[in-house]
Amino acid sequence: MKTTYQIDPAHSSAQFVIRHMMITNVRGGFTGVKGTVTWDPEHPADARIEAEIAADSLKTNDDQRDAHVKGPDFLDVAVFPAITFKSGKIAPQGEGELSVTGELTIHGVTREIGLRVEGITGEAKDLWGNSRIGASASTKIKRSDFGLLFNAPLETGGVLLGDELKLEIEVSLVKVS
């Protein structure tokens, strides 16, 4: 039976990893994750996912860097306040795993991406009597595909930022119907 769940923003997150100065990975993330998932564990291919992330909820543990990434060189949150995802094709990939193809919009640019979803839990009651499920998702994208082109050459060769972003999403979903 299809059940509708809301993403719980207080217990969900979207994280990213990017190569910095060609020597280390830097992490950042967003806390403003919300959306709706329609799910039937007996028919996982019929699931539907719609999610939105508040771009200004970005945190990288450096206030100056956060302001730069939120600004016109990157996310331009004043013009593009949300990052969105809407699922298309969903295919089971084994016990508790799905391959989800959908449209990701960042910085006003929409591209089709694939997500690997795993760790889909069974339904459980929380302390307040709500029914919940959870899952993890991951993918890799090129930031240049979404118009995020800012970079700077390094004196020693190479560039300040890698093009590849690893995305890691954790969601806790609360049953609404």
Secondary structure, DSSP 8 states (H G I E B T S, - for coil): --EEEEE-GGG-EEEEEEEETTTEEEEEEE--EEEEEEE-TT-GGG-EEEEEEEGGGEE-S-HHHHHHHHSTTTT-TTT--EEEEEEEEEEE-STT-EEEEEEEEETTEEEEEEEEEE-----EE-TTS-EEEEEEEEEEEEGGGGT-----B-TTSSBSEEEEEEEEEEEEEEE--
